[in-house]
Amino acid sequence: MPDKDLKIHTGFRLSRKNIQFIEQTGESLGLNKTSTLDMLITIIRNDPKTLTGLIIKALNE
């Protein structure tokens, strides 16, 4: 595996609601938290319009 494809340890924190969302999503998909978060970010990265819509929605909450 090329170095650019290796996973990078981030060590960042998330809000309680966001970690619960990741845990619930992961459980329903049979994934761990890291894989779930990586999957969600990949989906959003591949469709930037989705990211924009999610940011707007989050700001309005």
C-alpha positions as CSV (number, residue, x, y, z in Angstrom):
1,M,0.0,0.0,0.0
2,P,1.5,3.4,-1.0
3,D,2.2,5.8,1.9
4,K,-0.4,8.2,0.7
5,D,-3.1,5.6,1.2
6,L,-2.2,4.9,4.8
7,K,-4.7,5.9,7.5
8,I,-3.6,8.9,9.7
9,H,-4.4,9.0,13.4
10,T,-6.3,12.2,14.1
11,G,-7.1,12.2,17.8
12,F,-9.9,14.8,17.4
13,R,-13.1,15.0,19.5
14,L,-16.7,15.1,18.5
15,S,-19.9,16.2,20.1
16,R,-21.9,13.6,22.0
17,K,-24.7,13.7,19.5
18,N,-22.3,13.3,16.6
19,I,-20.6,10.3,18.2
20,Q,-23.9,8.7,19.0
21,F,-24.9,9.2,15.3
22,I,-21.7,7.5,14.2
23,E,-22.2,4.7,16.6
24,Q,-25.8,4.1,15.6
25,T,-25.0,4.3,11.9
26,G,-22.0,1.9,12.4
27,E,-24.1,-0.6,14.3
28,S,-26.7,-0.7,11.6
29,L,-24.1,-1.2,8.9
30,G,-21.8,-3.5,10.9
31,L,-18.9,-1.1,10.9
32,N,-16.7,0.3,13.7
33,K,-16.7,4.1,14.4
34,T,-13.6,4.8,12.4
35,S,-14.9,3.0,9.3
36,T,-18.3,4.7,9.6
37,L,-16.8,8.2,9.9
38,D,-14.4,7.5,7.0
39,M,-17.3,6.2,4.9
40,L,-19.5,9.3,5.6
41,I,-16.6,11.7,4.8
42,T,-15.9,9.8,1.6
43,I,-19.5,10.0,0.5
44,I,-19.6,13.8,1.2
45,R,-16.2,14.4,-0.4
46,N,-17.5,12.7,-3.6
47,D,-20.6,14.8,-3.7
48,P,-19.7,18.4,-2.6
49,K,-23.3,19.6,-3.1
50,T,-24.3,17.3,-0.3
51,L,-21.7,18.8,2.0
52,T,-23.0,22.3,1.2
53,G,-26.6,21.3,2.0
54,L,-25.6,19.7,5.2
55,I,-23.6,22.7,6.4
56,I,-26.6,25.0,5.6
57,K,-28.9,22.7,7.5
58,A,-26.6,22.4,10.5
59,L,-26.3,26.2,10.7
60,N,-30.1,26.6,10.7
61,E,-30.6,24.2,13.6
